[in-house]
Amino acid sequence: MTEDRESGPELYWEWEPEPRWLSGVNWGGSAFFGSIGFGGNFLGSTLTSDEAIDVEIRFDSNDTTYCQTYRRDLGYSAAGVGIFRGSVWDISDPDNHRRLNLCFVEWNDGTGEHEPNLIWDPDNSNRGRREYLLIMLSDYDGTGTTYDNDNSGIQADVVYGWWPKLQSGYSFFETDPADLRIRLAFITNFFSVSDDELLTLQWEFEEEGIDHFDLYYSLTSPPDLLLDQLDSDIREYVHTGLTNDIKIYYQLYGIGPNGDVIYYSQQIWGKSHPVAHNMDLSGTWDGRESYGDIWGYTDPNTGIEYALLCSRYQGLSIIDISDDPVEVGFVPSFQSWADAKDVKVYDQYAILVKENEPAQVIDMTNPANPNELSTIHFGISARSGGAHNCFVDGQYLYVVGHDAGGVEIYDMTTPQSPELAGHYSTYYYHDIYVREGIAYAAAIYGEGVDILDVSDPSEIQLLANFNYPGSGAHNCWTTEDGNYLIVGDEIGDGPWTRIFDIRDLENIRMVSEYIVDDDATVHNSYVRDNMLYVAHYGEGLRIVDLANPEEPHEIAYYDTYLPNEYGYHGCWSVYPYFESGKIIASDMQSGLFVLDYQPPLAIDESVPPNQFYLKQNYPNPLNPTTITEFSLGSDSFVNLAVFDVTGKTIKTLVNSFQTAGIHRSQWNGTNDIGMSVPSGIYFLTLEAAGFIQNRKMVLLK
């Protein structure tokens, strides 16, 4: 490795064989969904990233490694020797693997459900029991006592720290044995940027001694098709002639003079697509850094519309969006580490909520000269006073994500001195939405969604709780009629949008899902009329037609973050409520986007309303959800089904009597028993009143 390189290596991972039954909790690590990183960045280490090595974790029910254990609930004190079923190896020298010591952490959470048992067995809860795995640089001693009860292994030679969890729907040793390899990538900052029918690949490389790069790609991981050989001084490659919305995987190898692979990049992916569909950009603003939530404010005297944008480590920007966006006012946080997360409006007052300090109530009578009117300390009085999220409904401010748990309610009638009107104490709520005296609170750490009667803030009542497998509910919003609740999941096993029928609180049921990409994380969602506006991190801003909440379909998008990455980058939030129709969105890296929705003037393939017809599904290829429309010329018994290339029925979508007219149906890539089907070619067949029509579909995952 070059001694004077400006940055250290990156990490990437490989797992075999499929299925992969372990995942991880994203703590900001470098690999494996943010769950694995260098030891010094996790709980501490005597090592630097320059001392990291390639390792292989071998999961094997017939093998045992004895490990020093530590208890998180006891301040990480040593807790005896435990068992890891398998082993860990230094594989830096392919011809001489070296077995390494392991340590792991257990946690007694006080519930009695997960008592420490001296066995490494993370579960599928959101925290995975906090059974952190520490991979050490030292040789395995065969006893697990290298790090004895008189010292702290978490401050020793930790190469990598891992916060693991079991994948929902799988059991330990679903494949036995299995391997997880963590490798060093010296070809760094390798990423792809999307455009229409092309992807631009870029990377950095500071080492010496290679002859050229080999660039591999494929439609499945790992990439195994040689795309091109590139000179050693090349740092960009444009892959053209692509089909939009098809995921492609890439990896770069640095090839030495003798033809051997010396250096690797991470495996990355990309999907070519236009920057926008049915949306126009009218302005941007990026005058500060590291952005959070956004809300809108219309001056009642002038009618001027303003974006209120959180700069997480600076404060609140007030931006006039009448023409080219311009910051006209700014209110600083008290401290740089305040982390301004949310902002809402009561009358002419903005309420800026910060994670690590009290909220500020700001008088915006003159937006160019905003005036701090008061502060609100949330939660436990002896602590920071911060919170994560708030909502304003009528005269009340609802605040969640503070250290007192549940929701606090403040009467804002006198903004100079807001009064605590009520507190419902329970587990941690992450986000909250309130309408007509009913609150919908997202309990992100696996407890699902609570529905509360808050019509009397002094007597808050729990009306219902509902949950779903592997939940990490982040954000809630209802349809305009209040019959359906949209739930965005940020940290659960399926980080996408789910829609629930809540008309019967005794029988709440999920009726549909909106999935842009199985691995792409959704963030905040809002409803106006029959439209759902979704801030979808790296997938940008998406607009979904909710005319029928049981069959949602995307009608527009704008990609605010063009690099193809999963995780917490890109579009944080959106505000679609201006009377002008302008839509404002916040991007974590790029600030403010001012957008307009532009409905298509014509539909390329219209469905004839008075005859039998099956429209081509959209999107096609699909991953994994697609929508199709069909028309019936008369009242008829209808069979609409999906078949594979052998003619076998995969999924029956409709098998009932239907009235004449246009109908819509959705397929989510599963068979009749709800199991996901593999990538490939499928056929959609409509049969009604002697009429038969087929459409070809391509499922890509």
LINWO-V432739 format. One line per field, one symbol per residue. phi: phi as a letter, one per 30 degrees, with the letter a starting at -180 (. if undefined). psi: psi as a letter, one per 30 degrees, with the letter a starting at -180 (. if undefined). A space follows every 50 residues. Layout:
phi = ???
psi = ???
//
This chain:
phi = .ddcddbddccbbbbaddddccbacdcjdcahiicbadedcccjadccdd cdbdbbcccadcbbcdbdcbcddciiddbjccbcdkabbdcececadbdc dbbbcbbcdididbdebibdbeccddchihddccccddddcibicecddc bbddccdddbcbccaddeibceiecbdbbbccbdccdchdabbdadiabc cbabacdbjccaccccbadbcddbcddacbedcdbabcccicddicdbcb accccddcicdcbbcddbbabdaddbbibccclbabcbahcbdbbcbcdd ccidcbcccdcecblcccbdcebdebdcbabdddbdcdidcbbbbbhccc cccbdbaedccbdcecddbdbdcabbccidddcdidacbbbcbidcccbb icdciibcbcdcecddaecdcabccaddccbbbbahiccbcccdcjdibc cbdcdcedbdbddabbbbdidbecbbacdddidbccbcccbddbdbcbbc dcdcddbdbdcabbbdaecdcdbcbbcbhcccccdchdcicbcbdcebdd bdbdbaabddbdedbcjcbjddabbccdddjdccbcceccicbcbbdced dacebdcddcbdacdddbdbdcaccbcbcbccdaeadcbbbcbdddjddc accbaadbddkcbbbbbciccdciddcdelcbbcbcbahidbbcbdbccb b
psi = kkegkfllllkllkklllljgkblkjggaflhhgfklkeffcfllfllff gllklkjjjjfglkkkkklljefhhhlkgakakkjalkkjgejffikkkl llllklkjgffffikkggkjikaglefgghikkjklflkkfffggeiafg ajffgbijekkkjllkkkfllkhekjllkjkjlkjfjlhjlkkkljglkk kllkkfllglelkkjlllflklkgkjelkklfgkgkkjjlglkkgkkkkl kkkjklfgglkellllkllljklleljgkkkfllkhfblilblkllkkjf efgkkkkjkkjegebkkjkkgebkkkjflkjklelfgeijelklkjbgkk jjkkeglllkkkkgejffikkkellkjlbkegafgllellkkjbgkkkkl glfflbkkkkjgejffikkkflkjkalkkelkkkkhgkkjkjjfhffbkk kkjgfjffikkjelklllkhkhkekkkllefgfkkkjkkegafjiakkkk jgejffikkkflkjjekefkklckkkkkbgkkjkjhbfgakkkkkgejff ikkkfllkjfjfkjklailbjelkjggkfffkkkkkkeefbkkklkkjkk flkejljkfglkkjkklkljlljgklklklkkflklkkjjlklaffgkke kjekilkklkaklklkkgglafggkkllkaklkkkkkkhfkkklkkkkkk .
//
